């Protein structure tokens, strides 16, 4: 009688030879290594909170597959898995070594990773019930280079290099589960650039992106729904001995007065308030 281990080896050999196709489920059976699964329970994710803000890290194994040109609909099958954050493997040079494994679906087993310029990511998200009445956003620390974001199959916006934040309040309901999908494109700053092979001539070559994909942390964020500082830029001039704050505000009431306070410190001592 064959043992369970020897039977597993036989099945693995048949799959490798292409004689048997694995059964694939949403949980990754037949794609992920034995004993491995994608965990999308936000109660087990890293959470950071203040008196007014909260964010939940949604890193980990996501569904993943190569993509062609920009698509208008999210794929319904052929999902493998890849870790977020992580750059797509296949760029082999002395400055960068592959550090993450792509768990391939048999449908694109022969795709060469070095040639990929776009890929799909997907996972489920459950919005906390206590976020009701608050602003809900998706943020990515490092996108290389451009991401089209879908919620439940609907195109809801974009994220661009090097990273940013997208408002999901109108499409995510607290207490409900949603499917978050992203098509990420790796686009060089210049599609064609000059490559100098010697001191006498130069030729045009296709541009490339060394670190492709969602290469930084990804978060779901909850903030108050009212007036907020949406962006700021601090400019300093030692010659004029000035500090200038350029601040962009959002959700201000048409009638009302707002006070913006700025404090400049030198260590623990306030210099300007």
C-alpha positions in Angstrom: 0.0 0.0 0.0 1.3 3.4 -0.9 1.7 5.9 1.8 0.2 9.4 1.6 3.6 10.9 1.1 4.5 8.6 -1.8 1.1 9.3 -3.4 1.7 13.1 -3.1 5.0 12.6 -4.9 3.4 10.7 -7.7 0.7 13.4 -8.1 3.3 16.2 -8.0 5.3 14.4 -10.8 2.2 14.0 -12.9 1.4 17.7 -12.5 5.0 18.7 -13.4 4.9 16.5 -16.5 1.6 18.2 -17.6 -0.4 14.9 -17.4 -2.6 16.1 -14.6 -4.0 19.6 -14.0 -4.2 20.7 -10.3 -7.6 21.7 -8.8 -7.4 25.5 -8.1 -9.6 27.2 -5.5 -9.8 30.8 -4.4 -7.8 29.9 -1.3 -4.9 28.8 -3.5 -5.2 25.0 -3.3 -3.0 23.6 -6.1 -1.1 26.9 -6.5 0.4 27.7 -3.1 2.7 25.2 -1.3 1.1 22.7 1.0 0.1 24.3 4.3 0.2 27.9 2.9 -2.8 30.1 2.3 -3.6 33.8 1.8 -4.8 35.3 5.1 -7.0 38.4 4.5 -8.6 38.7 7.9 -8.1 42.4 8.8 -8.4 41.5 12.5 -5.1 39.8 12.2 -3.4 42.6 10.2 -1.2 45.3 11.6 -3.3 48.3 12.8 -2.1 51.7 13.9 -4.5 54.2 15.5 -4.6 57.7 17.0 -7.4 59.6 18.6 -8.7 60.5 15.1 -7.1 58.2 12.5 -6.6 54.6 11.9 -4.9 52.5 9.2 -4.7 48.8 8.5 -1.9 47.2 6.6 -3.1 44.9 3.8 0.3 43.5 2.8 0.6 39.7 2.3 -0.2 37.2 -0.4 -2.5 38.7 -3.1 -4.0 37.0 -6.1 -1.7 37.9 -9.1 -1.4 37.3 -12.8 0.4 38.9 -15.8 -1.6 41.4 -17.9 -1.5 42.7 -21.4 -2.3 46.3 -22.2 -4.7 48.4 -20.1 -7.9 46.4 -19.6 -11.4 47.6 -18.8 -12.4 44.6 -16.8 -10.9 42.5 -14.0 -10.0 38.8 -14.9 -12.2 36.1 -13.5 -9.7 33.2 -13.6 -6.1 32.1 -14.0 -5.1 33.6 -10.7 -1.7 32.8 -9.1 -0.3 34.5 -6.0 2.4 37.0 -5.2 3.5 38.9 -2.1 2.8 42.6 -1.5 5.1 44.4 -1.2 7.6 43.0 -3.7 9.0 43.8 -7.1 8.3 41.3 -9.9 11.1 38.9 -10.4 13.0 38.4 -13.6 15.3 41.5 -13.6 18.7 39.9 -13.1 21.6 42.3 -12.6 24.3 42.9 -10.1 22.2 45.7 -8.4 19.0 43.7 -7.9 18.4 40.1 -7.0 14.9 38.4 -7.0 13.7 38.1 -3.4 10.0 37.0 -3.8 8.4 33.9 -5.4 5.5 34.1 -7.9 3.2 31.1 -7.4 2.1 30.5 -11.0 -1.2 29.4 -12.4 -0.9 26.7 -15.1 -2.6 29.1 -17.5 0.5 31.3 -17.8 3.2 28.9 -16.6 5.5 29.7 -19.6 5.4 33.5 -19.3 8.8 35.1 -19.0 8.8 37.3 -16.0 11.5 39.7 -17.4 9.1 40.6 -20.2 6.1 41.6 -18.1 5.1 45.2 -18.3 1.7 44.9 -16.5 0.1 42.7 -13.9 -3.1 42.2 -12.0 -3.4 42.1 -8.2 -6.5 41.2 -6.2 -7.7 40.4 -2.7 -10.8 40.7 -0.5 -11.1 43.5 2.1 -13.7 43.7 5.0 -14.3 47.3 6.0 -14.6 47.7 9.8 -18.1 48.5 11.0 -16.7 51.3 13.3 -15.6 53.2 10.2 -19.2 54.2 9.4 -19.4 57.9 8.7 -15.7 58.3 8.2 -13.5 58.9 5.1 -12.0 55.6 3.8 -9.0 55.6 1.6 -6.5 53.3 0.0 -2.8 54.3 0.1 0.3 52.8 -1.4 3.8 53.8 -0.3 5.6 52.8 -3.5 3.9 52.2 -6.9 6.1 51.5 -9.8 4.7 53.0 -11.9 0.9 53.3 -12.4 -2.1 51.5 -10.9 -5.7 51.4 -12.0 -7.9 50.6 -8.9 -11.1 48.5 -9.1 -13.6 47.8 -6.3 -16.0 44.9 -7.0 -15.0 45.1 -10.6 -15.7 48.9 -10.9 -12.9 51.3 -12.0 -12.7 53.8 -9.1 -9.4 55.7 -9.7 -5.7 55.7 -10.1 -2.4 55.7 -8.1 0.8 57.0 -9.7 4.5 56.8 -9.0 5.9 57.1 -6.4 2.8 56.5 -4.4 -0.4 58.2 -3.2 -3.9 57.9 -1.7 -7.3 57.2 -3.3 -10.7 57.9 -1.7 -12.9 54.8 -1.5 -15.6 56.2 0.7 -18.3 56.2 -1.9 -17.6 52.5 -3.0 -16.8 50.8 0.4 -19.5 50.3 3.0 -18.4 49.7 6.6 -19.4 46.2 7.7 -19.3 44.8 4.2 -16.7 42.8 2.2 -15.4 44.0 -1.1 -13.0 42.8 -3.8 -10.1 45.1 -4.3 -8.3 44.7 -7.7 -5.4 46.7 -9.2 -3.9 46.6 -12.6 -0.3 47.8 -12.2 1.8 49.0 -15.2 5.6 49.4 -15.1 6.2 52.4 -17.3 9.7 53.9 -17.7 10.1 57.7 -17.3 11.0 57.7 -21.0 9.8 54.9 -23.2 12.9 55.3 -25.3 16.2 56.6 -24.0 19.8 56.9 -25.2 22.2 54.1 -24.4 25.9 54.9 -24.7 27.8 51.8 -25.6 31.1 53.6 -26.5 32.5 57.1 -26.6 31.7 57.7 -30.2 28.1 56.7 -30.7 24.7 56.3 -29.0 21.6 54.4 -30.0 18.0 54.5 -28.9 16.8 51.6 -26.8 13.5 50.7 -25.1 13.3 52.0 -21.6 12.9 49.6 -18.7 11.8 49.6 -15.0 14.1 47.7 -12.7 11.7 47.5 -9.7 8.2 46.8 -11.0 4.8 46.5 -9.2 3.6 47.3 -5.7 7.0 47.7 -4.1 5.9 49.4 -0.8 3.3 48.9 1.9 -0.4 49.2 1.1 -2.9 50.4 3.7 -6.6 51.0 4.2 -7.1 54.3 6.1 -9.9 55.8 8.1 -10.0 59.5 8.9 -12.6 62.1 9.9 -15.0 63.0 7.1 -15.0 66.7 7.7 -12.5 69.5 6.8 -8.9 68.3 6.4 -5.4 69.3 5.2 -5.1 67.4 1.9 -1.5 68.4 1.2 1.3 70.8 2.3 4.7 72.0 1.2 7.2 73.7 3.4 9.7 76.2 1.8 12.6 77.6 3.7 14.9 80.5 3.0 18.0 81.0 5.1 18.8 84.3 3.2 15.4 85.8 4.1 15.2 83.9 7.4 11.7 82.7 6.4 9.6 79.5 6.6 6.6 79.4 4.2 3.8 76.8 4.5 1.7 76.1 1.4 -1.3 74.2 2.5 -4.2 72.7 0.5 -7.5 72.3 2.3 -10.5 70.2 1.5 -14.1 69.8 2.6 -14.3 73.4 4.0 -17.8 74.8 4.6 -18.9 77.7 2.3 -19.6 79.8 5.4 -17.3 79.6 8.3 -13.9 80.6 9.7 -10.9 78.3 10.0 -7.6 78.8 11.8 -4.4 77.1 10.6 -1.7 76.8 13.3 1.9 76.2 12.5 4.6 75.6 15.1 8.4 75.6 14.4 10.5 73.9 17.0 14.2 73.6 17.7 14.4 70.3 19.5 11.9 70.6 22.4 11.8 74.4 22.3 9.2 76.3 20.2 10.8 78.9 17.9 7.7 80.1 16.2 4.0 79.4 17.1 
